[in-house]
């Protein structure tokens, strides 16, 4: 891992933390939307730098939940409705 990549990763994490702090401060009424907008801009810049250095952010996108199997009770109700 290069020094530049480590620096980009550190900037990304710091920007992510600052964004969370800005959102929490906004929820408490301690700050306005300007702090959040600045945090978003810093986060986007840090993410772009990290991508340029070849690193991938740890939490790039949430993954979809796996499909759940139907419970026996739901299967019974579905069969009743189909027989209807």
N, C-alpha and C positions, 0 to 999 in steps of 0.2 A: 504494500500500500504506500503510495507516494505521500509526501508531505502536503502537496496541494489537495489531494483527495481527503486527507485527514482534516485539513483546514476547512474544506467545503462541507464535510460531514458535521464538524463542530458548529459552523455557521447555520446549517440547516436545523440542527437541534436547538440552538439558541433562538432562532426565529420562531420555531414551533412553540417553544416555551413562552416567548413574549406574546405570541398570539393568544395562547390560553390565558395568560395573565390579563390581557386586554379584554377578552371576552368576560372573564370573571369580574373584573372591575366594572365593566358595563352593566352586568347583571345586578351588581350592588349599587349602581348609580354613581360610582366614583369617577367614571370617565364617560366620554361621549364617543360617537362613531369615528371621530378622527383618529383616535388611538388604534382602533380596530383596523381602519383602512391602512394606516402606516404599517401595522404589524403584518397585514396581508401582503402588502407590497414587499416588505423585507423577506417574508416567507417565500414568495414567488421568486424573488431574485436569488435567494439561497438555494432553492430547489433547482433553478435553471443552472446555477453554477455547479451544483452537485451532479446534475445530468451531464453537463459538459465535461466534467472530470472523469466521467465513466462510472460513477457510483449510482446506485439506485436507492431512493428513500426507503426506509424500513416499512413505513405504512403508506404505500403509494395509493392503494385503493382497497376498500373493503371487499371482501370476498362474499359471494352469495352463500346462503346457508344451504346445506344439503337437503334434498327432498325428504320429507318425513313420511314414514309409512302410516297407512291408515290404521286406526285402532279397530279392534273387533266390533265395538259398539257402532262406530261410524259405518263400517262395512255392512252391518245388519240393517241400519237405517237406509243406506243407499240401496240395498237389495229390495227393501220394502217399497221405496219410492219408484224403483224401476218396474216392479211388479204391478203397481197401481193401476 
